[in-house]
Amino acid sequence: MSILQLLLYLILFPLITALFMLVSQKDPGRKAIIQLSAIAIGIVSFLVLLFGYDRGTLIFSIDPDSVSQIMFFIELVLAVYILYLGIRHRKLLTVFLILLQAGLLLYFELVFSENLHIGNNLFLDQFSIIMALIIGIIGSLICVYAVGYMETYHHHHTEIRDRRNLFFGVLFIFLSAMFGLVFSNNLLWVFFFWEITTICSFLLIGYSQSEEATNNSFLALSMNLLGGVAFMAALIYLVIIDPTGQLLGLNFLISSGKAVALVPAVLICFAGITKAALMPFSSWLVGAMVAPTPVSALLHSSTMVKAGVYMIVRFAPVLSGTTEGLIIALVGGTTFALASFIAISQNNAKKVLAYSTIANLGLIVACAGVGTYNLMWVAILLIIFHAIAKSLMFLCVGTVEHRIGSRNIEDMGGLIVRMPKLAIMMFIGMAGMFLAPFGMVISKWAAIEAFIMAPFGLIFIAILAFGGSATVFFWSKWMGKIISVMRDEPVIEDTVKKEKWVVLYILTALVVIVCLIFPLISSVLIEPFILNIYGQTARLSQANLSIMLMMLCLLLIMPFSLLFYRKGAHYAPPYMGGRPVEGHMRFSGSMGVTRELVLSNYYMTDLFGEERLFMVGTSLCWALLLFAGILLVGVIL
């Protein structure tokens, strides 16, 4: 099988699976199809790695006319569908944006399409291989996990109409669109798959059809349609300056130089900012938490938001050394710092994960906006480590929520006793996000070193220092809550479904394995990709690798020692200033009154509350984006 056939398989096979999902009404048949499809997608994604990692950039030509006509027809159908829903639900902003985007699309098709000659429509390089592995392995695992989750979800939420056939169908369409996006060299095709991911997220966020879910789904749709308008404007700009359409080839556009590529790069990066949910557009991703947990895991780890940062990282060489790139980097840096502080004030576990995601995406964009070769290396590392650790955390939180009936961090006290295996997995997932020597910390350390050598680097070092400190605070207090030992707590994880355990075990292993082999990932995939673009690349020294390996071994002693936890262990009474302590965490207080011991985290809502900091971030980022827009108009004129 050729590499082109493998790429087409990854794009088309999930669509076939989606059709089976849409017509499959029986759970046993649906379950088998999902599991077999996930295995097939994962295997083929790995084959793409084996056959393509040392081939450099491969360009493939496919008949563009027939495929583009089909895409155009689908886009018009989707536009009519969105217009209908916007009118039906009285969402005037959505109606306006879809009319504007459809008008630009029709203008493009009627005026420019006949003269276009785009020969190279698909491509493969090391970066797209990395993205394919994230989509094919993590995305497929989330689909398998969702089988058991959605069964429990509808058992607990009988008021919600069971539309699991639509749910799983959209999940696999999402995977197909993501594969198409990362393999497409034709920017018209990229735009098509870009819009498919927007529609998929809209449908999944609104799955429960409640008023809150409907409003949040339209919020996500509107913000991403705004990005779609900017993307469409970039395409029109490109065909105006080059009617042959050669600049619509992504590889050719990036290599054409900043004088040609800067304007479309900034417009597409604006679209990436909306899709990656950076401030001032972060509210749509926070609102998406109303969806079932597998949707959140998919959006945060391997699909929606990763599509946004993927395109921005692609254009990092164009942004490097420009004022517009610096502004985009400042938007990312501001988002990283403020979202990290907002996460401190949250006791809802999914909101902590949401703001953590927004923060890390901001850091990725900050690196890509500055755009030096070593910061591009950091950005790709952050994409890899964040995808694995965050998918594990979301799925763990979803499992805990179903067992204890809450997603409040304060209700997760003593989880190490009640759900010991799951608590260890969450511990490892959190460690992967903020403890050395796991990848996120390695990447942040490398970012500090890279920012030192970059223009205005001290600004970003300060942002990274403050945001990183907030990250340590909110992760460590959650981690402490989970591993606190409570008395007389029953084990409640025995009823977790088998397919959930399989997925969680695999993701936990991936967090550790990728940390161990990331120097290999860097040398085989990331470094050749960056070397091909910049003519130089970044590496870790042998001494640093040895230190990281020793730190990893020491760090893993604690969570793995918890596997030997025994019910007959001796409990030492908590120290209460000399007060006698009774069972069930009660102690003798003043005046002979017996009181219950209550342990609670600090959330500091007065300082870091969502309402307080969100408006600050939104205002700052809007000001930066408007300034970038003014500069862009100056470049065009």
C-alpha positions in Angstrom: 0.0 0.0 0.0 1.4 3.4 -1.0 1.6 6.4 1.3 -1.0 8.2 -0.7 -3.4 5.2 -0.2 -2.7 5.4 3.5 -3.6 9.1 3.6 -6.8 8.5 1.6 -7.7 5.6 3.9 -7.4 7.8 7.0 -9.5 10.5 5.5 -12.2 8.3 4.0 -12.4 5.3 6.4 -13.8 7.3 9.4 -16.5 8.5 7.0 -17.5 5.0 6.2 -17.6 4.2 10.0 -19.7 7.3 10.5 -22.3 6.1 8.1 -22.5 2.8 9.9 -22.9 4.7 13.2 -25.7 6.8 11.7 -27.7 3.7 10.7 -26.7 1.4 13.6 -29.4 1.4 16.3 -28.2 -1.7 18.3 -25.6 -1.2 21.0 -23.7 -4.5 20.4 -23.2 -3.8 16.7 -22.2 -0.2 17.3 -19.7 -1.2 20.0 -18.0 -3.7 17.7 -17.8 -1.3 14.8 -16.3 1.5 17.0 -13.7 -0.8 18.5 -12.6 -2.4 15.2 -12.6 1.0 13.5 -10.4 2.5 16.2 -7.9 -0.3 15.9 -7.8 0.1 12.2 -7.3 3.8 12.3 -4.6 3.5 15.0 -2.7 0.9 13.0 -2.8 2.9 9.7 -1.7 6.0 11.6 1.3 4.1 12.8 2.0 2.8 9.3 2.1 6.4 8.0 4.8 7.0 10.6 6.8 3.9 9.6 6.6 4.6 5.8 6.9 8.4 5.9 9.1 9.6 8.8 12.3 9.7 6.8 10.9 10.8 3.4 10.9 14.6 4.0 8.0 16.4 2.5 5.9 14.3 0.1 3.5 16.1 -2.3 0.6 14.3 -3.9 -1.6 15.4 -6.8 -5.3 14.4 -7.0 -7.9 15.5 -9.6 -8.9 18.9 -8.0 -11.9 19.7 -10.1 -14.4 17.0 -9.1 -13.3 16.9 -5.5 -13.5 20.7 -5.1 -17.0 20.8 -6.7 -18.2 18.2 -4.2 -16.6 20.2 -1.3 -18.2 23.4 -2.6 -21.7 21.7 -2.8 -21.3 20.4 0.8 -20.2 23.8 2.1 -23.4 25.4 0.5 -25.6 22.7 2.0 -24.0 23.2 5.5 -24.4 27.0 5.1 -28.1 26.6 4.4 -28.5 24.2 7.4 -26.7 26.7 9.7 -28.8 29.6 8.3 -32.0 27.6 9.0 -30.9 26.8 12.6 -29.8 30.4 13.2 -33.2 31.7 12.1 -35.1 29.0 14.0 -33.2 29.7 17.3 -33.1 33.5 16.6 -29.3 33.7 16.7 -28.9 36.9 14.6 -25.1 36.9 14.9 -24.8 33.4 13.6 -27.2 34.3 10.7 -25.1 37.3 9.8 -21.8 35.5 9.9 -23.0 32.5 7.9 -24.5 34.8 5.2 -21.2 36.8 5.1 -19.1 33.6 4.8 -21.3 32.0 2.2 -21.3 35.3 0.2 -17.5 35.3 0.2 -17.5 31.6 -0.8 -19.9 32.2 -3.7 -17.9 35.3 -4.8 -14.7 33.2 -4.8 -16.3 30.3 -6.7 -18.0 32.5 -9.3 -15.2 34.9 -10.0 -11.9 33.0 -9.5 -12.4 29.2 -9.6 -12.3 28.7 -13.4 -8.7 30.1 -13.6 -7.3 28.1 -10.7 -4.7 25.4 -11.4 -3.7 23.7 -8.1 -1.8 20.5 -8.8 -0.6 19.5 -5.4 -3.6 18.9 -3.1 -2.3 16.5 -0.4 1.1 16.4 1.3 2.9 14.6 4.2 5.8 15.8 6.3 7.0 15.1 9.8 4.6 17.6 11.5 1.6 16.2 9.7 2.7 12.7 10.8 2.8 13.9 14.4 -0.7 15.3 14.1 -1.9 12.1 12.4 -0.7 10.0 15.3 -2.4 12.3 17.8 -5.7 12.2 15.9 -5.5 8.5 15.0 -4.4 7.1 18.4 -5.8 9.5 21.0 -8.9 10.4 19.0 -9.7 6.7 18.4 -9.2 5.8 22.1 -11.6 8.5 23.1 -14.2 7.0 20.7 -13.8 3.6 22.4 -14.0 5.1 25.8 -17.2 7.0 24.8 -19.1 3.7 24.2 -19.2 2.9 27.9 -19.4 6.5 29.0 -22.5 7.3 26.9 -24.3 4.2 28.2 -23.8 5.4 31.8 -24.5 9.0 30.7 -28.0 8.1 29.4 -28.6 5.9 32.5 -28.0 9.0 34.7 -29.7 11.5 32.4 -32.9 9.8 31.3 -34.4 13.2 30.4 -31.9 13.6 27.5 -33.0 12.0 24.2 -30.8 9.1 23.2 -29.1 10.1 20.0 -26.0 7.9 20.3 -26.0 7.0 16.6 -25.7 10.7 15.7 -23.1 11.2 18.5 -20.7 8.5 17.3 -21.3 9.4 13.7 -20.2 13.0 14.3 -17.2 11.8 16.3 -15.8 9.8 13.4 -16.6 12.6 10.9 -14.6 14.8 13.2 -11.6 12.4 12.9 -12.0 12.3 9.2 -12.0 16.1 8.9 -8.9 16.4 11.1 -7.0 13.9 9.0 -8.1 15.9 5.9 -7.0 19.1 7.4 -3.5 18.0 8.4 -2.9 16.2 5.1 -4.2 18.9 2.8 -1.8 21.2 0.9 -4.6 23.0 -1.0 -5.8 25.8 1.2 -9.3 25.4 -0.3 -9.4 21.9 1.0 -8.0 23.0 4.4 -10.8 25.5 4.6 -13.4 22.8 3.8 -12.2 20.5 6.5 -11.8 23.5 8.8 -15.5 24.2 8.5 -16.4 20.6 9.0 -14.7 20.6 12.4 -16.7 23.7 13.2 -20.0 22.0 12.4 -19.0 18.8 14.3 -18.2 20.8 17.4 -21.5 22.6 17.2 -23.4 19.4 17.0 -21.5 17.7 19.8 -21.7 20.6 22.2 -25.5 20.9 21.7 -26.0 17.1 22.1 -28.2 17.3 25.1 -30.5 19.9 23.4 -30.9 21.7 26.7 -31.2 25.5 26.6 -27.7 25.9 28.0 -26.2 23.4 25.6 -28.0 25.1 22.6 -26.8 28.5 23.6 -23.2 27.3 24.1 -23.2 25.5 20.8 -24.2 28.6 19.0 -21.6 30.6 20.8 -18.9 28.2 19.6 -20.4 28.3 16.1 -20.5 32.1 15.9 -16.9 32.6 17.1 -15.6 29.9 14.7 -17.6 31.4 11.9 -15.9 34.7 12.5 -12.6 32.9 12.1 -14.0 31.2 8.9 -14.7 34.6 7.5 -11.1 35.7 8.0 -9.9 32.4 6.5 -12.1 33.0 3.4 -10.7 36.6 3.2 -7.2 35.2 3.1 -8.1 32.9 0.2 -9.6 35.7 -1.8 -6.5 37.9 -1.2 -4.3 35.1 -2.5 -6.2 34.6 -5.7 -6.3 38.4 -6.3 -2.5 38.7 -6.2 -2.0 35.4 -8.0 -5.0 34.4 -10.2 -3.4 31.1 -11.2 -3.9 29.8 -7.6 -0.4 28.6 -7.1 -0.2 30.5 -3.8 -3.1 28.4 -2.5 -0.6 25.6 -2.1 0.3 25.7 1.6 3.9 24.7 1.1 4.4 27.2 -1.7 2.8 30.0 0.2 5.0 29.5 3.3 8.1 29.4 1.2 7.2 32.4 -0.9 8.5 34.9 1.7 7.0 37.3 4.2 6.2 40.0 1.6 3.7 37.7 -0.1 2.6 35.4 2.8 2.3 37.8 5.7 -1.2 39.1 5.1 -2.9 35.7 4.5 -0.8 34.2 7.4 -2.2 36.8 9.8 -5.8 36.3 8.6 -5.5 32.5 8.9 -3.8 32.9 12.3 -6.8 35.0 13.4 -9.0 32.1 12.4 -6.6 29.8 14.3 -7.0 32.0 17.4 -10.8 31.6 17.3 -10.6 27.9 16.8 -8.0 27.4 19.5 -10.2 29.4 21.9 -7.6 32.0 22.9 -8.8 35.2 24.5 -10.9 37.0 23.6 -12.7 33.8 22.2 -12.0 31.5 25.1 -15.6 31.6 26.3 -16.8 29.1 23.7 -14.4 26.4 24.9 -15.4 26.9 28.5 -19.1 26.7 27.4 -18.3 23.5 25.6 -17.9 21.8 29.0 -21.7 21.3 29.0 -21.2 18.5 26.4 -20.5 14.9 27.5 -16.9 14.4 28.7 -15.6 12.5 25.7 -16.5 15.5 23.6 -14.5 17.7 25.9 -11.5 15.2 25.7 -11.8 15.2 21.9 -12.0 18.9 21.5 -9.1 19.6 23.8 -6.7 16.9 22.9 -6.8 15.8 19.2 -9.3 17.8 17.2 -10.9 21.3 17.4 -8.4 23.4 19.3 -5.4 21.5 17.9 -6.5 22.4 14.4 -6.2 26.1 15.4 -2.7 25.8 16.8 -1.6 23.5 14.0 -2.2 26.2 11.4 -0.6 28.9 13.5 2.5 26.7 14.0 2.6 26.1 10.2 2.9 29.8 9.6 5.5 30.4 12.4 8.3 30.9 9.8 6.3 33.7 8.2 5.5 35.4 11.5 9.0 35.2 12.8 10.6 38.7 13.2 7.4 40.6 12.3 5.4 43.0 14.4 2.2 41.1 13.5 3.8 37.9 14.8 4.9 39.6 18.0 1.3 40.7 18.5 -0.1 37.2 18.0 2.5 36.0 20.4 1.4 38.6 23.0 -2.2 37.4 22.6 -1.0 33.9 23.3 1.1 35.0 26.2 -1.7 37.0 27.8 -4.0 34.1 27.4 -1.5 31.7 29.0 -1.0 33.9 32.1 -4.6 35.0 32.7 -6.2 31.6 32.0 -3.7 30.0 34.4 -4.7 32.4 37.2 -8.4 31.9 36.4 -7.9 28.2 36.8 -6.9 28.8 40.5 -10.4 30.1 41.3 -12.3 27.1 39.8 -13.5 24.1 41.8 -15.3 22.5 38.9 -12.8 19.9 37.6 -13.8 20.3 33.9 -13.5 24.1 34.1 -10.0 23.7 35.6 -9.1 21.4 32.7 -10.7 23.9 30.2 -8.7 26.9 31.5 -5.6 24.8 31.6 -6.1 23.9 28.0 -6.7 27.5 27.0 -3.5 28.5 28.9 -1.3 25.9 27.2 -2.7 26.7 23.8 -1.8 30.3 24.5 1.8 29.3 25.3 1.9 27.3 22.0 0.7 30.4 20.1 3.2 32.6 21.9 6.0 30.3 20.8 4.7 30.2 17.2 4.1 33.9 17.0 7.8 34.7 17.9 8.5 31.9 15.4 12.2 31.2 15.9 13.4 27.6 15.1 13.9 26.6 18.8 10.5 28.0 19.8 8.8 26.1 16.9 10.5 23.0 18.4 8.9 23.9 21.8 5.5 24.5 20.3 5.4 21.1 18.6 6.5 19.4 21.9 3.8 21.2 23.8 1.2 20.0 21.3 2.3 16.3 21.8 2.5 16.3 25.6 -0.6 18.4 26.1 -2.7 16.1 23.8 -1.9 12.9 25.8 -2.0 14.2 29.3 -5.2 16.3 28.8 -7.1 13.5 27.1 -6.2 11.2 30.1 -7.4 13.9 32.6 -10.7 14.5 30.9 -11.5 10.8 30.7 -10.5 10.3 34.3 -12.7 13.2 35.5 -15.6 11.8 33.4 -15.3 8.4 35.1 -15.0 9.9 38.6 -18.1 12.1 38.0 -20.2 9.1 37.1 -19.0 7.2 40.2 -19.3 10.0 42.9 -21.9 12.1 41.2 -19.9 15.3 41.2 -17.1 17.0 39.3 -16.3 19.3 42.2 -12.7 19.0 43.2 -13.6 19.2 46.9 -15.7 16.1 46.5 -12.6 14.2 45.3 -10.9 14.1 48.6 -9.6 10.6 49.5 -10.0 9.4 46.0 -6.8 7.4 46.5 -8.8 5.2 48.9 -12.2 5.1 47.0 -10.8 4.7 43.5 -7.1 3.9 43.9 -6.2 2.9 40.4 -8.0 5.9 38.9 -6.4 8.2 41.4 -2.9 7.0 40.4 -3.8 7.6 36.7 -4.9 11.1 37.6 -1.8 11.7 39.6 0.3 10.7 36.6 -1.8 12.8 34.3 -1.3 15.9 36.5 2.4 15.2 36.9 2.6 15.1 33.1 1.2 18.7 33.1 3.4 20.4 35.6 6.1 18.2 37.2 9.6 17.6 36.0 10.7 15.7 34.0 7.4 15.3 32.2 7.1 16.9 28.8 5.2 20.1 29.6 7.9 21.2 32.1 10.6 20.2 29.6 8.9 22.3 26.9 8.5 25.3 29.3 12.1 25.1 30.3 13.1 25.0 26.6 10.8 27.9 26.0 12.5 30.1 28.6 15.9 29.3 27.0 14.6 30.1 23.6 12.8 33.4 24.6 16.1 34.7 26.1 17.5 34.8 22.5 14.3 36.2 20.9 13.3 39.8 20.4 11.3 41.1 23.4 12.0 37.8 25.0 12.1 39.1 28.6 8.4 40.0 28.3 7.6 36.4 27.5 9.9 35.0 30.2 8.0 37.1 32.8 4.7 35.9 31.4 5.9 32.3 31.5 7.2 32.7 35.1 4.0 34.0 36.5 1.7 31.7 34.4 3.8 28.7 35.3 3.6 29.5 39.0 -0.2 29.6 38.8 -0.1 26.3 36.9 1.9 24.7 39.8 -0.6 26.1 42.3 -3.8 24.8 40.8 -2.5 21.4 39.8 -0.8 20.7 43.1 -3.8 21.6 45.3 -6.0 19.3 43.2 -3.4 16.6 43.4 -3.2 16.9 47.1 -6.9 16.5 47.4 -6.9 13.3 45.4 -4.1 11.6 47.4 -5.3 12.6 50.8 -6.2 9.5 52.8 -9.7 9.5 54.3 -11.0 6.9 56.8 -13.6 4.2 56.3 -14.1 5.0 52.6 -15.4 2.1 50.4 -13.8 1.2 47.1 -16.2 2.3 44.3 -14.3 1.7 41.1 -15.3 -1.9 40.7 -18.2 -1.2 38.4 -16.2 0.9 35.8 -16.6 -0.7 32.4 -13.8 -2.7 30.9 -13.3 -0.7 27.8 -12.9 2.5 29.9 -10.1 0.8 31.9 -8.4 -0.3 28.7 -8.4 3.3 27.3 -7.2 4.8 30.6 -4.4 2.3 31.0 -3.2 3.0 27.5 -3.3 6.8 27.9 -1.5 6.5 31.3 1.2 4.4 29.7 1.5 6.9 26.8 2.1 9.8 29.3 5.1 7.9 30.7 6.4 6.3 27.5 6.3 9.5 25.5 8.3 11.2 28.2 10.9 8.5 28.0 11.2 8.4 24.3 10.6 12.1 23.5 14.3 12.5 22.6 13.7 9.9 19.9 10.5 11.7 18.8 12.4 14.9 18.6 15.4 13.5 16.6 13.2 11.5 14.2 10.3 13.8 13.5 10.6 17.3 15.0 14.2 18.1 14.3 14.2 17.1 10.6 11.0 19.1 10.1 12.5 22.2 11.6 15.9 21.7 9.9 14.1 21.6 6.5 12.4 24.9 7.2 15.0 27.0 9.1 18.3 25.3 8.1 19.0 24.7 11.8 17.3 23.0 14.7 17.2 22.5 18.5 18.4 19.6 20.5 18.8 18.5 24.1 22.2 17.7 25.5 23.1 14.2 26.7 23.7 15.4 30.2 20.2 16.9 30.4 18.6 13.7 29.1 20.4 11.7 31.9 19.1 14.0 34.5 15.6 13.9 33.2 15.6 10.1 33.2 16.7 10.0 36.9 14.1 12.5 37.8 11.4 10.4 36.1 12.4 7.3 38.0 12.3 9.1 41.3 9.0 10.8 40.6 7.3 7.5 39.7 8.2 5.9 43.0 5.3 7.6 44.8 2.4 6.8 42.5 3.5 3.2 41.9 4.0 2.6 45.6 0.3 3.3 46.0 -0.4 0.1 44.1 0.7 -1.7 47.2 -1.9 0.1 49.4 -3.6 -2.4 51.7 -6.9 -2.2 53.5 -5.2 -3.4 56.7 -2.8 -0.5 56.7 -2.3 1.3 60.0 -3.9 4.8 60.2 -2.1 7.5 62.2 -4.6 9.9 63.7 -4.5 13.4 62.3 -2.8 16.0 64.4 -5.4 18.5 65.7 -3.3 20.7 68.1 -3.7 18.1 70.9 -7.4 17.7 70.5 -8.7 14.1 70.8 -9.7 12.7 67.4 -12.6 10.3 66.9 -13.6 8.2 63.9 -15.0 9.6 60.7 -12.7 12.7 61.0 -14.4 14.2 64.0 -12.6 15.9 66.9 -13.4 17.4 70.3 -13.6 21.1 70.0 -14.0 23.9 72.6 -16.7 23.8 75.3 -17.1 20.0 74.8 -18.5 20.4 71.3 -17.6 17.6 68.8 -16.8 19.0 65.4 -16.2 17.5 62.0 -12.8 18.0 60.4 -13.2 19.8 57.1 -10.3 20.2 54.6 -10.7 22.6 51.7 -8.5 24.3 49.2 -7.9 28.0 48.6 -9.6 29.3 45.5 -9.0 33.1 45.9 -12.0 34.1 43.8 -11.6 37.7 44.9 -8.2 37.9 43.3 -8.5 35.4 40.4 -12.2 35.1 39.8 -13.4 34.3 36.3 -15.5 37.5 36.0 -12.6 39.6 37.2 -9.8 38.4 34.9 -11.8 37.3 31.9 -12.8 40.8 31.0 -9.2 42.0 31.5 -7.9 39.3 29.1 -10.7 40.0 26.6 -10.0 43.7 26.5 -6.2 43.3 26.2 -6.4 40.7 23.5 -9.1 42.6 21.5 -6.8 45.7 21.6 -3.9 43.6 20.4 -5.9 42.1 17.6 -7.3 45.4 16.5 -3.8 46.9 16.4 -2.7 43.9 14.3 -5.6 44.6 12.0 -4.5 48.2 11.6 -1.0 47.1 10.7 -2.4 44.6 8.2 -4.5 47.2 6.4 -1.3 49.3 6.2 0.6 46.4 4.6 -2.2 45.8 2.1 -2.5 49.5 1.1 
